[in-house]
Amino acid sequence: MTDLLLNHLGGRWVAGSSKGSTLVDPVLGSDLVRVDCTGLDLAAGFGFARDEGGAALRALTYRERAELLSAVAGVLQANRDAYYQIACANSGTVKNDSAVDIEGAIYTLSTYAKFGASLGDRRALPDGDAQRLGKDASFQVRHVQVPSRGLALFINAFNFPAWGLWEKAAPALLSGVPVVLKPATATAWLAQRMVKDVIDAGVLPAGALSILCGSPAGLLDALQPVDVVSFTGSAETAARIRAHDAVTRRSVRLNVEADSLNSAVLLPGEAAGTPAFDLLVKEVVREMTAKSGQKCTAIRRVFVPVDLFDAAAQALAARLAGVTVGNPRNESVRMGALASRAQLDSLLDGLGLLRQQAELLHDGAAHRLVDADPAVACCVGPTLLGCRDGDGADRVHDIEVFGPVATLVPYRDVGHAVSMVRRGQGSLVASLYGSDPSALATLSIELADSHGRVHVVSPEVAASHTGHGNVMPQSLHGGPGRAGGGEELGGLRALNFYHRRAAIQAGTAVLDGLAL
């Protein structure tokens, strides 16, 4: 029988009481490890996190907590090789794709360590200047932000087991809030190993970091009004969380990042073969194939002027044809597997629905798998669809196929493109490609209301832009509407979620004495 991964709760390692679930290599089909967290005393474990972990973290200043983040990053850096091996086996990703997850996690931690150092030796944050409440300045109000006295529960998605943990945990720990992680079961191994390494290194106070691997019953029942929840996953699961008593009755603060039909738009006036056209083609292919398209920020819809539809289709198909798919252990393979059989089945179902309204421009089934058995491996080649009537194809703007699939759609004018982009009902990111700074700036503001991030690519940033799908800690991650309505990262803005704002009304001497 495979090894059972332990949970860490209440300051100790503990096993679940049942056989649990087996994690499977999505390429070879072999069993890897088991996870289980049934029978755990969540209320007691959460209480320990709040009382012990939270108190220890809040006793430190922001600068001191920043030093903890640096120490965590150092632990992860020292164990990188093991993480790549786990990611290859459990997620089926090639090394470059694993790096997005693993190195991205370390970079985010290191960046928030720098942010925290800039806050200095204080334990609360100012929120604006003092304001008079009367005719003179003898009685005023000052708004402050103080760390929440609860815990932060992270319910994470399967596609980024490393980065998904630390991009949330970095601002939480820096804020002085203990973390309880519930990673997606299918790819929990990497998150569990990272947490184990950090716990074993003793760089965090007891109770500051906990992990539950598997599907614990009553997870939300154990939450209290002082707690916060950050969820990344499907809109369906998000709706169930929003309807739970913890949120509706106990007012637990909730952040959601859900589905997203992200767009790429080539502006008018860019002919085939121009730098902007080529940048769009390159980025679309990269976003379709990175992590096998299993990114919440991946490009799903590609909008080009109607007279460039055929040229874009040919250029994209030609570039996709050169993508090798299969076993990530083979150095010739550029794109590995989907994370599980369930993800492959979901992709095939969604692709079937899209094909009822779109033509096939590049068939992923034409890719021969390298060192992988098609009957076993959860691999599929990149598939490009085309929809010449974007107005009449509702499924293209409604169904997200979470894999290496994108749909090319022509538009008549910029207004037409904007209307179709907005049919995504709110997205994490849209990227714009062109060479006219004025036109790019205008469209950026036009689309900002329905996107968490607008990524603008023009020839002068061809070598320096960070990529449509890369989430940088300095930039906001989240989006309105369908994307969940949440916000993460964005520099020090991320700390707002883990703090409580209060107004202190007092005389000048008292306000001047606040430790801010």
C-alpha positions as CSV (number, residue, x, y, z in Angstrom):
1,M,0.0,0.0,0.0
2,T,1.2,3.5,-0.8
3,D,2.4,5.9,2.0
4,L,-0.1,8.0,3.8
5,L,0.6,11.7,3.9
6,L,0.0,13.2,7.4
7,N,-2.0,16.3,8.2
8,H,-0.7,19.0,10.5
9,L,-3.3,20.4,12.9
10,G,-3.2,21.6,16.5
11,G,0.6,21.8,16.3
12,R,1.2,18.2,15.5
13,W,1.2,15.6,12.7
14,V,-1.8,13.4,12.7
15,A,-3.3,10.8,10.4
16,G,-6.9,10.5,9.3
17,S,-9.0,7.6,10.5
18,S,-9.9,6.0,7.1
19,K,-8.1,4.5,4.1
20,G,-8.3,7.8,2.3
21,S,-7.8,8.7,-1.4
22,T,-4.9,7.6,-3.6
23,L,-3.1,10.1,-5.7
24,V,-2.2,8.9,-9.2
25,D,0.4,9.7,-11.7
26,P,-1.6,11.2,-14.6
27,V,0.8,10.0,-17.2
28,L,1.8,6.5,-16.0
29,G,-1.4,5.8,-14.1
30,S,0.6,4.4,-11.1
31,D,-0.3,5.0,-7.5
32,L,1.7,7.6,-5.7
33,V,0.6,8.4,-2.1
34,R,-2.6,8.5,-0.1
35,V,-4.3,11.4,1.7
36,D,-7.0,11.3,4.4
37,C,-8.2,13.8,7.1
38,T,-11.3,12.1,8.3
39,G,-12.0,12.0,12.0
40,L,-9.8,15.0,12.9
41,D,-11.0,17.5,15.6
42,L,-11.2,20.6,13.4
43,A,-12.7,22.8,16.1
44,A,-9.8,22.1,18.5
45,G,-7.2,22.4,15.7
46,F,-8.6,25.7,14.5
47,G,-8.7,26.9,18.1
48,F,-5.0,26.1,18.5
49,A,-4.2,28.1,15.3
50,R,-6.1,31.1,16.5
51,D,-5.0,31.0,20.1
52,E,-1.4,29.9,19.7
53,G,-0.3,30.6,16.2
54,G,-2.2,33.9,15.9
55,A,-1.0,35.2,19.2
56,A,2.6,34.4,18.4
57,L,2.4,36.1,15.0
58,R,0.7,39.2,16.3
59,A,3.3,39.6,18.9
60,L,5.8,40.2,16.1
61,T,6.2,43.4,14.1
62,Y,5.7,43.5,10.3
63,R,9.5,43.6,9.9
64,E,9.9,40.5,12.1
65,R,7.1,38.6,10.2
66,A,8.8,39.6,7.0
67,E,11.9,37.8,8.3
68,L,9.8,34.7,8.8
69,L,8.8,34.9,5.1
70,S,12.4,35.1,4.1
71,A,13.2,32.0,6.2
72,V,10.3,30.1,4.6
73,A,11.5,31.0,1.2
74,G,15.0,29.8,2.2
75,V,13.6,26.4,3.2
76,L,11.7,26.0,0.0
77,Q,14.7,27.0,-2.0
78,A,16.8,24.4,-0.3
79,N,14.3,21.6,-1.2
80,R,13.5,22.7,-4.8
81,D,14.8,19.5,-6.4
82,A,12.3,17.3,-4.5
83,Y,9.4,19.6,-5.5
84,Y,10.2,19.3,-9.2
85,Q,10.1,15.5,-8.9
86,I,6.7,15.6,-7.0
87,A,5.2,18.0,-9.6
88,C,6.3,15.8,-12.5
89,A,4.8,12.7,-10.9
90,N,1.6,14.2,-9.3
91,S,0.7,17.0,-11.8
92,G,2.2,15.6,-15.0
93,T,4.0,18.9,-15.8
94,V,7.2,19.5,-17.7
95,K,10.0,21.2,-15.8
96,N,9.3,24.7,-17.3
97,D,5.7,24.4,-16.2
98,S,6.6,23.2,-12.8
99,A,8.9,26.2,-12.4
100,V,5.9,28.5,-12.9
101,D,4.4,26.9,-9.8
102,I,7.5,26.3,-7.6
103,E,9.7,29.3,-8.5
104,G,6.6,31.5,-8.6
105,A,5.9,30.5,-5.0
106,I,9.4,31.3,-3.8
107,Y,9.5,34.6,-5.7
108,T,6.1,35.7,-4.2
109,L,7.3,34.9,-0.7
110,S,10.5,36.8,-1.2
111,T,8.7,39.7,-2.7
112,Y,6.3,39.9,0.3
113,A,9.3,39.7,2.6
114,K,10.6,42.9,1.0
115,F,7.2,44.5,1.3
116,G,7.0,43.6,4.9
117,A,10.4,45.0,5.7
118,S,9.3,48.4,4.4
119,L,6.5,48.5,7.0
120,G,9.0,48.5,9.8
121,D,8.6,47.7,13.5
122,R,4.9,48.3,14.1
123,R,1.9,46.1,14.6
124,A,-0.9,48.1,13.1
125,L,-1.3,50.1,9.9
126,P,-2.6,53.7,9.3
127,D,-5.5,54.1,6.9
128,G,-5.5,57.8,5.9
129,D,-4.9,60.9,7.9
130,A,-6.8,62.2,10.9
131,Q,-10.0,64.1,10.2
132,R,-11.8,66.7,12.3
133,L,-15.1,65.7,13.8
134,G,-16.0,69.2,15.1
135,K,-15.3,72.9,14.6
136,D,-11.8,72.6,15.9
137,A,-9.1,69.9,16.0
138,S,-9.5,68.9,19.6
139,F,-11.6,65.8,18.7
140,Q,-10.7,63.8,15.5
141,V,-11.0,60.4,13.9
142,R,-8.2,58.2,12.7
143,H,-8.8,55.0,10.8
144,V,-6.4,52.1,11.4
145,Q,-6.0,48.5,10.2
146,V,-5.2,45.8,12.7
147,P,-4.6,42.1,12.1
148,S,-7.6,39.8,12.3
149,R,-7.7,37.7,15.4
150,G,-8.9,34.7,13.5
151,L,-7.4,32.2,11.1
152,A,-7.2,32.2,7.3
153,L,-8.6,29.0,5.7
154,F,-7.3,28.4,2.1
155,I,-9.4,26.1,-0.1
156,N,-7.1,25.8,-3.1
157,A,-7.4,24.5,-6.7
158,F,-5.5,21.5,-8.2
159,N,-3.5,23.4,-10.8
160,F,-1.1,25.4,-8.6
161,P,-0.4,23.4,-5.4
162,A,2.7,25.4,-4.6
163,W,2.1,29.0,-5.8
164,G,-1.6,28.7,-4.8
165,L,-0.5,28.1,-1.2
166,W,2.2,30.7,-0.8
167,E,0.6,33.6,-2.8
168,K,-2.2,33.5,-0.2
169,A,0.0,32.5,2.8
170,A,2.6,35.2,2.3
171,P,0.3,38.2,2.9
172,A,-1.6,36.3,5.6
173,L,1.5,35.5,7.7
174,L,2.9,39.0,7.1
175,S,-0.4,40.3,8.4
176,G,-0.1,38.2,11.6
177,V,-2.8,35.7,10.7
178,P,-2.3,31.9,11.0
179,V,-3.0,29.7,7.9
180,V,-4.9,26.5,7.5
181,L,-4.5,25.0,4.1
182,K,-6.9,22.6,2.4
183,P,-5.3,21.8,-1.0
184,A,-7.2,20.1,-3.8
185,T,-7.0,16.4,-3.2
186,A,-5.7,15.3,-6.6
187,T,-2.4,17.3,-6.3
188,A,-2.0,17.7,-2.6
189,W,1.4,16.0,-2.4
190,L,3.5,19.0,-3.3
191,A,1.7,21.4,-0.9
192,Q,2.0,18.8,1.9
193,R,5.7,18.4,1.3
194,M,6.3,22.1,1.3
195,V,4.4,22.5,4.5
196,K,6.3,19.6,6.1
197,D,9.6,21.1,5.2
198,V,8.7,24.4,6.7
199,I,7.3,22.8,9.9
200,D,10.3,20.5,10.2
201,A,12.6,23.5,9.8
202,G,10.9,25.2,12.8
203,V,10.9,28.7,11.1
204,L,7.3,29.5,12.1
205,P,5.6,29.6,15.5
206,A,3.5,26.6,16.5
207,G,0.0,26.9,15.0
208,A,1.0,29.4,12.3
209,L,0.7,26.9,9.5
210,S,-1.6,23.9,9.3
211,I,-2.6,21.6,6.4
212,L,-5.5,19.2,5.8
213,C,-5.1,16.7,3.0
214,G,-8.2,15.1,1.7
215,S,-11.9,16.0,2.2
216,P,-12.6,16.9,5.8
217,A,-16.3,16.8,6.9
218,G,-17.5,20.0,8.5
219,L,-14.6,22.1,7.3
220,L,-16.6,25.4,7.3
221,D,-18.6,24.5,10.4
222,A,-15.5,25.0,12.5
223,L,-15.1,28.7,11.4
224,Q,-15.8,31.6,13.6
225,P,-16.7,35.3,12.8
226,V,-13.1,36.4,13.2
227,D,-11.9,34.0,10.5
228,V,-11.4,34.5,6.7
229,V,-11.7,32.1,3.8
230,S,-9.9,32.4,0.5
231,F,-11.2,30.0,-2.2
232,T,-9.9,29.2,-5.7
233,G,-11.9,26.8,-7.8
234,S,-15.2,26.3,-9.7
235,A,-18.1,28.7,-9.5
236,E,-20.3,25.8,-8.4
237,T,-18.2,25.1,-5.3
238,A,-17.9,28.9,-4.6
239,A,-21.7,29.1,-4.6
240,R,-21.9,26.4,-2.0
241,I,-19.4,28.1,0.2
242,R,-21.2,31.5,-0.1
243,A,-24.4,29.8,1.0
244,H,-22.9,28.2,4.1
245,D,-23.9,29.5,7.6
246,A,-20.3,30.5,8.3
247,V,-20.7,33.1,5.6
248,T,-24.4,34.0,5.7
249,R,-24.9,34.0,9.5
250,R,-21.4,34.3,11.1
251,S,-20.2,36.8,8.5
252,V,-16.9,35.0,7.8
253,R,-15.0,37.1,5.3
254,L,-14.8,35.3,1.9
255,N,-12.6,35.9,-1.1
256,V,-13.4,33.9,-4.3
257,E,-11.5,33.3,-7.5
258,A,-13.6,31.2,-9.8
259,D,-14.1,30.6,-13.5
260,S,-12.7,33.0,-16.2
261,L,-13.0,33.2,-19.9
262,N,-10.0,35.4,-20.5
263,S,-9.4,37.1,-23.8
264,A,-6.7,38.3,-26.1
265,V,-7.4,41.1,-28.5
266,L,-5.4,42.1,-31.6
267,L,-6.2,45.8,-32.3
268,P,-7.1,47.0,-35.8
269,G,-4.3,48.1,-38.2
270,E,-1.9,45.2,-37.4
271,A,-1.4,43.1,-40.5
272,A,-0.2,39.6,-40.6
273,G,3.5,39.4,-39.9
274,T,3.7,42.7,-38.1
275,P,5.3,42.6,-34.6
276,A,2.0,43.0,-32.8
277,F,0.4,40.1,-34.8
278,D,3.4,37.9,-34.1
279,L,3.3,38.7,-30.4
280,L,-0.3,37.7,-30.2
281,V,0.3,34.4,-31.9
282,K,3.3,33.6,-29.7
283,E,1.4,34.5,-26.5
284,V,-1.7,32.6,-27.4
285,V,0.2,29.4,-28.0
286,R,2.2,29.9,-24.8
287,E,-1.0,30.3,-22.8
288,M,-2.7,27.3,-24.5
289,T,0.2,25.0,-23.7
290,A,1.7,26.2,-20.4
291,K,0.6,23.7,-17.7
292,S,-1.5,22.1,-20.5
293,G,-3.8,25.1,-20.4
294,Q,-4.7,24.4,-16.8
295,K,-4.4,28.0,-15.6
296,C,-7.2,30.2,-14.4
297,T,-5.6,33.0,-16.3
298,A,-5.1,31.2,-19.6
299,I,-6.4,32.7,-22.9
300,R,-9.7,31.1,-23.8
301,R,-10.9,33.5,-26.5
302,V,-8.8,35.2,-29.2
303,F,-10.3,38.2,-31.0
304,V,-8.9,39.5,-34.3
305,P,-10.2,41.8,-37.0
306,V,-12.4,39.9,-39.5
307,D,-9.9,40.3,-42.3
308,L,-7.2,38.6,-40.3
309,F,-9.2,35.6,-39.2
310,D,-7.7,33.2,-41.8
311,A,-4.1,34.5,-41.4
312,A,-4.3,34.2,-37.6
313,A,-5.8,30.7,-37.8
314,Q,-3.0,29.6,-40.1
315,A,-0.2,31.2,-37.9
316,L,-1.6,29.7,-34.7
317,A,-2.1,26.2,-36.2
318,A,1.4,26.2,-37.6
319,R,2.9,27.0,-34.2
320,L,0.7,24.6,-32.3
321,A,1.7,21.8,-34.7
322,G,5.2,21.9,-33.3
323,V,4.2,21.3,-29.7
324,T,5.3,17.9,-28.5
325,V,2.9,16.2,-26.0
326,G,3.4,13.3,-23.6
327,N,5.5,12.1,-20.7
328,P,7.2,15.1,-19.0
329,R,10.2,12.9,-18.1
330,N,11.2,13.0,-21.8
331,E,13.2,16.1,-22.5
332,S,11.7,16.4,-25.9
333,V,8.2,16.9,-24.5
334,R,7.0,20.5,-24.3
335,M,3.5,19.9,-22.8
336,G,2.7,17.2,-20.3
337,A,-0.7,15.9,-19.0
338,L,-3.8,17.1,-17.4
339,A,-3.8,16.6,-13.7
340,S,-6.3,13.7,-13.6
341,R,-8.7,11.5,-15.5
342,A,-11.6,13.6,-14.2
343,Q,-10.0,16.7,-15.7
344,L,-9.5,14.9,-19.1
345,D,-13.2,13.8,-19.1
346,S,-14.3,17.3,-18.3
347,L,-12.2,18.7,-21.1
348,L,-13.6,16.3,-23.7
349,D,-17.2,17.0,-22.6
350,G,-16.6,20.8,-22.9
351,L,-14.8,20.5,-26.2
352,G,-17.7,18.5,-27.6
353,L,-20.1,21.3,-26.6
354,L,-17.9,24.0,-28.1
355,R,-17.5,22.1,-31.4
356,Q,-21.3,22.3,-31.9
357,Q,-20.8,26.0,-32.5
358,A,-17.2,26.2,-33.7
359,E,-15.0,24.7,-36.4
360,L,-11.8,22.8,-35.8
361,L,-8.7,24.8,-36.8
362,H,-6.1,22.6,-35.2
363,D,-6.9,19.2,-34.0
364,G,-5.2,18.2,-30.7
365,A,-5.9,14.6,-31.4
366,A,-3.4,14.7,-34.3
367,H,-0.5,15.0,-31.8
368,R,1.3,11.7,-31.2
369,L,2.0,11.2,-27.6
370,V,5.7,10.8,-26.7
371,D,6.5,8.0,-24.2
372,A,2.9,7.8,-23.0
373,D,0.1,5.3,-23.5
374,P,-3.0,7.1,-24.9
375,A,-5.1,4.5,-23.1
376,V,-3.6,5.5,-19.7
377,A,-2.1,9.0,-19.9
378,C,-4.3,12.1,-19.3
379,C,-2.7,13.8,-22.2
380,V,-4.4,15.8,-25.0
381,G,-2.8,17.9,-27.7
382,P,-3.6,21.7,-28.0
383,T,-6.8,22.3,-29.8
384,L,-7.7,25.5,-31.7
385,L,-11.3,26.2,-32.6
386,G,-12.7,29.0,-34.8
387,C,-16.1,30.7,-34.6
388,R,-16.8,33.0,-37.5
389,D,-20.1,34.2,-35.9
390,G,-19.1,35.3,-32.4
391,D,-22.5,37.0,-31.9
392,G,-24.5,33.8,-32.4
393,A,-22.2,31.4,-30.5
394,D,-23.3,31.7,-26.9
395,R,-21.2,28.7,-25.8
396,V,-18.0,30.2,-26.8
397,H,-18.6,33.0,-24.3
398,D,-20.0,30.8,-21.6
399,I,-18.1,27.5,-21.5
400,E,-14.6,27.4,-20.1
401,V,-12.7,24.3,-21.2
402,F,-9.9,24.0,-18.6
403,G,-7.1,22.7,-20.8
404,P,-5.2,23.5,-24.0
405,V,-8.2,24.8,-25.9
406,A,-8.9,28.3,-27.3
407,T,-11.3,29.7,-29.8
408,L,-10.5,32.3,-32.5
409,V,-13.3,34.9,-33.1
410,P,-13.4,37.7,-35.7
411,Y,-14.7,41.2,-34.9
412,R,-15.9,44.0,-37.2
413,D,-14.7,47.0,-35.1
414,V,-13.4,47.8,-31.6
415,G,-16.9,48.3,-30.2
416,H,-17.9,44.8,-31.5
417,A,-14.8,43.3,-29.9
418,V,-15.5,44.9,-26.6
419,S,-19.1,43.7,-26.6
420,M,-17.9,40.1,-27.2
421,V,-15.2,40.3,-24.6
422,R,-17.7,41.4,-22.0
423,R,-19.9,38.4,-22.8
424,G,-17.4,36.5,-20.6
425,Q,-19.3,38.1,-17.7
426,G,-16.1,39.3,-15.9
427,S,-12.6,37.8,-16.2
428,L,-9.3,37.7,-14.5
429,V,-7.3,39.1,-17.4
430,A,-7.5,40.4,-20.9
431,S,-4.4,41.1,-23.0
432,L,-4.2,43.7,-25.8
433,Y,-1.8,43.6,-28.8
434,G,-1.1,46.6,-31.0
435,S,1.4,49.4,-31.8
436,D,-0.7,52.5,-31.2
437,P,-0.2,53.7,-27.6
438,S,-3.3,55.9,-27.7
439,A,-5.6,53.1,-28.9
440,L,-4.1,50.6,-26.4
441,A,-4.6,53.1,-23.6
442,T,-8.2,53.8,-24.5
443,L,-9.1,50.2,-24.8
444,S,-7.3,49.4,-21.5
445,I,-9.6,51.7,-19.6
446,E,-12.6,50.5,-21.5
447,L,-12.0,46.9,-20.4
448,A,-10.9,47.7,-16.9
449,D,-14.4,47.5,-15.4
450,S,-14.8,43.9,-16.4
451,H,-11.3,42.6,-15.7
452,G,-9.0,42.3,-12.7
453,R,-6.0,42.9,-14.9
454,V,-5.4,44.3,-18.4
455,H,-2.1,43.2,-19.9
456,V,-0.9,45.4,-22.8
457,V,1.7,44.1,-25.2
458,S,3.3,46.4,-27.8
459,P,6.5,46.0,-29.7
460,E,8.6,48.0,-27.2
461,V,7.8,45.6,-24.3
462,A,8.1,42.4,-26.4
463,A,11.2,41.3,-24.5
464,S,10.2,42.6,-21.0
465,H,6.5,41.9,-20.5
466,T,5.7,39.3,-17.9
467,G,3.1,37.3,-19.9
468,H,-0.6,37.3,-20.1
469,G,-1.1,34.5,-17.7
470,N,1.7,35.1,-15.2
471,V,0.4,36.5,-11.9
472,M,2.9,38.8,-10.4
473,P,2.8,39.7,-6.6
474,Q,3.0,43.4,-7.4
475,S,-0.2,43.2,-9.5
476,L,-3.8,42.6,-8.6
477,H,-5.1,39.0,-9.1
478,G,-8.9,38.5,-9.2
479,G,-11.8,39.7,-11.2
480,P,-15.5,40.8,-11.2
481,G,-18.6,38.8,-11.9
482,R,-18.0,35.3,-13.2
483,A,-14.3,35.5,-12.1
484,G,-15.5,35.5,-8.5
485,G,-15.4,39.1,-7.5
486,G,-12.3,38.7,-5.3
487,E,-8.9,40.3,-5.1
488,E,-5.5,38.9,-4.2
489,L,-2.0,40.2,-4.3
490,G,-1.5,43.7,-5.7
491,G,1.4,44.5,-3.5
492,L,0.5,45.6,0.0
493,R,-3.2,45.7,-1.0
494,A,-3.3,42.0,-0.2
495,L,-2.9,42.7,3.5
496,N,-6.4,44.4,3.5
497,F,-8.2,41.1,3.5
498,Y,-6.4,39.9,6.6
499,H,-6.9,43.1,8.6
500,R,-9.9,44.8,10.2
501,R,-10.4,48.5,9.7
502,A,-11.6,50.5,12.7
503,A,-12.2,54.2,13.4
504,I,-10.6,55.6,16.5
505,Q,-12.2,58.8,17.7
506,A,-10.2,60.7,20.3
507,G,-8.3,63.9,21.1
508,T,-5.2,64.9,19.3
509,A,-2.8,63.6,22.1
510,V,-4.4,60.1,22.0
511,L,-4.3,59.9,18.2
512,D,-0.7,61.1,18.2
513,G,0.2,58.3,20.6
514,L,-1.1,55.5,18.3
515,A,1.7,53.1,17.4
516,L,1.3,53.6,13.6
